[in-house]
Amino acid sequence: MNKIWVSCFFTSLFIPVSNAQASLSLEERLAQMEQRLKATELRAATAEAEIRELKTPTVTPAATHATAATPKLQLTGNTDLKFYGDVEFNMDGASRTGSLTSVKTSAHKDWAPGDKERWDINGRILLGFDGLHKGANGNFSGFSVQPLADMAGKMNIDDAVFFFGQEDNWKIKIGRFEAYDMFPLNQDTFIEYSGNTANDLYSDGYGYIYMMKEGRGRSSDGGNFLLSKNLDNWYFEVNTLVEDGSSLFVNQNYHGNSLDNRKNVVYVRPVAAWQSGAWSIATALESNLVNNAYGYQNQKGRWLDQSSRTGYGMTLSWNTLKTDPQDGAVVNVSTAYLDATDEKDFSAGINALWHRVELGYIYAHNNIDQFNMADVSAECDDDCAVLAPGNYDIHTIHTSWQLPDIMDMPNFNIYLGAYASWLDSSATKTGNPDDRYGARVRFKYFF
């Protein structure tokens, strides 16, 4: 570097001055030499900076990532992507593992009925990935997928859906999801009827609490197609569920008979809902349109169709919690009626939530016309509550209490829940008439 500076100095100092005027005085020549010296110093500084830049290593994008002001995930177009999670683990205690109704008292799907007290820990972790693309004139499209890992070490899926439509107007959904809830249970923690999905709703030998879920969706044996429309205070939807209809029944058994599935069912479930302020009301119908989808052959070899099922429902809600989170309340009143082959079922429920305390009651009436007791195993005879034709009345009380903001974290809550169920029967023979009750501590964490 010093050699470059000296070279520049002497080159500037001894530039030929043959063309200079001979009349320049000594002072003028010294001033001229001083200006040349300053120019030489400037050129030397510039050259030094250029050499320093050449010796400096190139900085990669990874090296500058830590100093980036706003790191973000780059997506094609204007798609918004959201990632979230829902952790739910339970500590349960119940009087019996069996039940009077098709109540699933454990999140463990492999759990089997029995006559012992039950103490266990169960639960799952849900991960959600949602994508939304907004186009012109309010048009949109998107997807949602929710993998689910349970404590038994198995992977499942909650929702897997693609949707598109126009904002505040119409929408189409295709995939695995649940349609409009026609029997909301409010802040329930323990009355988890095996029927939170469209599969395993009906457990032979137990009372059935019909809640308009047979055509609601989230099936493991089929898929949904839903069309919805918003019009002022009105909301309309028509959900279509195509699936193996015999998956509605646990182990494909119905009234003591083993079902033979011949073709898929097609449930159509229209819903009309109206909302104004805190009030809302909804009515719905669900019906299988396919005849002879599943059934069985009797001892004479005659085929008996068991796939005729049509249900009706209505729910009324009053909700001020959205406008008043501190002192608001939620009250739901629901009723449902099912007209099925050899069985008529009626259900009604009411529940209320105020200051994070919930209390509810559910009544169900089952009228069974036929039941093949010869094919019911002796093991079921020790625990099942419904083993003969007749009328069955099922009563259930449930309650829960939310403890929010555990450890000062608003996304971490604990729920204390309990339930009690009992059955009255006019049948000539019934199974085990014992009451059932249980309690639960639920740990709920969102991220």
URZI-V411005 format. One record per residue. N is the residue number from 0. PSI is psi in whole degrees, 0 to 359 (* if undefined). OMEGA is omega in whole degrees, -180 to 180 (999 if undefined). BURIAL is # if it has 9 or more other C-alpha atoms within 8 Angstrom, else .. Layout:
N_PSI_OMEGA_BURIAL, N_PSI_OMEGA_BURIAL
This chain:
0_320_178_., 1_323_179_., 2_321_179_., 3_319_-177_., 4_315_-179_#, 5_319_179_., 6_315_180_., 7_324_-177_#, 8_308_-176_#, 9_329_177_., 10_321_-180_., 11_329_-174_#, 12_324_-175_#, 13_34_173_., 14_134_-179_., 15_138_-179_., 16_34_-177_., 17_333_-179_., 18_355_180_., 19_154_180_., 20_131_-178_., 21_347_-176_., 22_2_-178_., 23_137_179_., 24_170_-180_., 25_321_180_., 26_319_-179_., 27_321_179_., 28_322_177_#, 29_320_178_., 30_321_179_., 31_318_178_., 32_325_178_#, 33_320_178_., 34_320_179_., 35_324_179_#, 36_319_178_#, 37_320_178_., 38_323_179_., 39_318_178_#, 40_321_179_#, 41_317_179_., 42_323_178_#, 43_320_178_#, 44_321_178_., 45_316_179_., 46_321_179_., 47_319_178_#, 48_321_180_., 49_319_179_., 50_320_179_., 51_320_179_., 52_324_179_., 53_327_-179_., 54_345_-178_., 55_129_-179_., 56_151_179_., 57_134_-179_., 58_124_-179_., 59_162_177_., 60_326_180_., 61_326_-178_., 62_331_-180_., 63_358_-177_#, 64_323_-177_., 65_336_-178_., 66_3_180_., 67_140_-175_., 68_315_-176_., 69_87_178_., 70_142_-179_., 71_158_178_., 72_124_-179_., 73_127_179_., 74_158_177_., 75_143_179_., 76_215_-180_., 77_40_-180_., 78_134_174_#, 79_132_-180_., 80_133_-179_., 81_134_176_., 82_134_-177_., 83_172_-180_#, 84_160_-179_#, 85_110_179_#, 86_130_-178_#, 87_112_177_#, 88_143_-173_#, 89_146_168_#, 90_115_-169_#, 91_152_168_#, 92_131_-176_#, 93_154_-178_#, 94_324_178_#, 95_154_175_#, 96_333_175_#, 97_174_-177_#, 98_160_176_#, 99_333_-178_#, 100_180_176_#, 101_59_178_#, 102_125_177_#, 103_103_-176_#, 104_20_176_#, 105_144_176_., 106_351_179_., 107_111_-173_#, 108_342_-180_., 109_358_180_., 110_137_-177_., 111_150_180_., 112_157_178_., 113_188_-176_., 114_23_-180_#, 115_158_170_., 116_154_-176_#, 117_132_173_#, 118_121_-179_., 119_171_174_., 120_129_-178_., 121_172_178_#, 122_188_-178_#, 123_165_174_#, 124_126_179_#, 125_134_173_#, 126_132_-177_#, 127_139_175_#, 128_114_-179_#, 129_137_176_#, 130_140_-179_#, 131_127_178_#, 132_121_-180_#, 133_128_179_#, 134_200_-179_., 135_156_175_., 136_31_177_., 137_6_178_., 138_149_-180_#, 139_160_172_#, 140_158_-178_#, 141_184_-180_#, 142_164_174_#, 143_131_176_#, 144_136_-174_#, 145_86_174_#, 146_150_-173_#, 147_124_177_#, 148_124_-179_#, 149_173_-175_#, 150_343_178_#, 151_358_178_., 152_19_-179_., 153_149_177_., 154_132_177_., 155_191_177_., 156_136_177_#, 157_286_178_#, 158_145_171_#, 159_98_-167_#, 160_144_170_#, 161_138_-178_#, 162_158_176_#, 163_161_-180_#, 164_205_180_#, 165_132_-173_#, 166_134_179_#, 167_26_-179_., 168_278_-178_#, 169_162_-177_#, 170_144_176_#, 171_133_178_#, 172_138_180_#, 173_133_176_#, 174_218_-179_#, 175_116_-179_#, 176_175_177_#, 177_137_177_#, 178_194_-174_., 179_134_180_., 180_113_-179_., 181_2_178_#, 182_65_-176_#, 183_139_-179_., 184_7_177_., 185_222_-176_#, 186_58_-178_., 187_146_177_#, 188_339_-171_#, 189_338_-179_#, 190_73_-178_#, 191_87_180_#, 192_135_177_#, 193_90_-169_#, 194_19_170_#, 195_348_172_., 196_182_-179_#, 197_0_-179_#, 198_153_175_#, 199_38_178_#, 200_321_-173_#, 201_119_178_#, 202_113_-176_#, 203_133_-177_#, 204_355_179_#, 205_155_175_#, 206_152_-176_#, 207_120_175_#, 208_99_-176_#, 209_126_-175_#, 210_27_179_#, 211_46_179_#, 212_357_-175_#, 213_326_179_#, 214_15_-176_#, 215_325_176_#, 216_197_-173_#, 217_55_-178_#, 218_149_174_#, 219_2_-179_., 220_20_180_., 221_193_-178_#, 222_169_-177_#, 223_153_166_#, 224_119_-173_#, 225_135_174_#, 226_126_-180_#, 227_157_-177_#, 228_133_174_#, 229_135_-180_#, 230_99_-176_., 231_238_-180_., 232_2_-175_., 233_149_173_#, 234_129_179_#, 235_142_173_#, 236_150_172_#, 237_115_180_#, 238_135_177_#, 239_125_-180_#, 240_122_177_#, 241_121_-176_#, 242_175_169_#, 243_108_-173_#, 244_333_-179_#, 245_347_177_#, 246_351_174_#, 247_332_-173_#, 248_133_178_#, 249_128_-179_#, 250_19_179_., 251_37_178_#, 252_137_-179_#, 253_119_180_#, 254_38_177_#, 255_8_-179_#, 256_143_177_#, 257_125_-174_., 258_144_175_#, 259_116_-179_., 260_122_-178_#, 261_330_178_., 262_160_-178_., 263_150_174_#, 264_161_174_#, 265_103_176_#, 266_134_172_#, 267_131_-172_#, 268_87_176_#, 269_142_180_#, 270_137_173_#, 271_124_-177_#, 272_145_178_#, 273_137_-179_#, 274_137_176_#, 275_113_-178_., 276_233_-178_., 277_351_-174_#, 278_143_174_#, 279_148_179_#, 280_142_-179_#, 281_143_174_#, 282_150_-176_#, 283_163_176_#, 284_144_172_#, 285_137_-175_#, 286_142_173_#, 287_127_-176_#, 288_355_-174_., 289_121_178_#, 290_152_177_., 291_36_178_#, 292_319_177_#, 293_158_-180_#, 294_206_180_#, 295_165_176_#, 296_130_180_#, 297_185_-176_., 298_338_178_., 299_3_179_., 300_11_-179_., 301_134_179_., 302_128_180_., 303_115_-179_., 304_130_180_#, 305_13_-170_#, 306_6_179_#, 307_111_-178_#, 308_123_178_#, 309_129_-178_#, 310_155_-180_#, 311_147_-179_#, 312_159_177_#, 313_142_177_#, 314_140_-180_#, 315_132_-177_#, 316_146_172_#, 317_116_-171_#, 318_110_175_#, 319_7_-178_#, 320_331_-179_#, 321_322_-179_., 322_341_-180_., 323_80_-176_., 324_335_-176_., 325_311_-175_., 326_9_-180_., 327_168_-178_#, 328_161_177_#, 329_129_176_#, 330_128_178_#, 331_135_173_#, 332_123_-174_#, 333_151_176_#, 334_149_-178_#, 335_148_180_#, 336_133_-179_#, 337_129_175_#, 338_102_-176_#, 339_169_179_#, 340_121_177_#, 341_19_180_., 342_139_174_#, 343_130_-176_#, 344_139_176_#, 345_137_179_#, 346_147_176_#, 347_140_-178_#, 348_151_175_#, 349_138_177_#, 350_155_-178_#, 351_144_179_#, 352_128_178_#, 353_130_-178_#, 354_43_175_., 355_13_175_., 356_127_-177_#, 357_141_177_#, 358_134_-178_#, 359_160_178_#, 360_138_179_#, 361_131_175_#, 362_137_178_#, 363_140_177_#, 364_123_177_#, 365_129_176_#, 366_104_-176_#, 367_124_-177_#, 368_322_-177_., 369_145_178_#, 370_125_-179_#, 371_90_-176_#, 372_342_-177_#, 373_331_-177_., 374_4_178_., 375_128_-174_#, 376_158_177_., 377_330_178_., 378_320_178_., 379_327_-178_#, 380_335_180_#, 381_343_-172_#, 382_332_-175_#, 383_150_-177_#, 384_342_-176_#, 385_106_-176_#, 386_15_-177_#, 387_159_174_#, 388_151_179_#, 389_189_-180_#, 390_137_-179_#, 391_129_175_#, 392_127_-176_#, 393_130_-180_#, 394_135_180_#, 395_130_173_#, 396_134_179_#, 397_151_-179_#, 398_157_175_#, 399_158_-179_#, 400_125_-180_#, 401_129_173_#, 402_105_-171_#, 403_166_169_., 404_51_177_#, 405_133_-178_#, 406_32_179_., 407_28_176_., 408_115_-176_., 409_346_-180_., 410_10_-180_., 411_114_-178_#, 412_156_173_#, 413_136_179_#, 414_134_173_#, 415_120_-176_#, 416_156_178_#, 417_157_178_#, 418_161_173_#, 419_135_-179_#, 420_145_174_#, 421_160_-171_#, 422_138_172_#, 423_138_-175_., 424_143_173_#, 425_5_-178_., 426_154_-180_#, 427_334_178_., 428_134_176_., 429_170_178_#, 430_227_-177_#, 431_117_-176_#, 432_9_-175_#, 433_150_173_., 434_162_177_#, 435_145_177_#, 436_160_-179_#, 437_170_180_#, 438_156_-175_#, 439_143_167_#, 440_120_-177_#, 441_131_175_#, 442_120_-174_#, 443_123_-178_#, 444_131_178_#, 445_143_173_#, 446_*_999_.
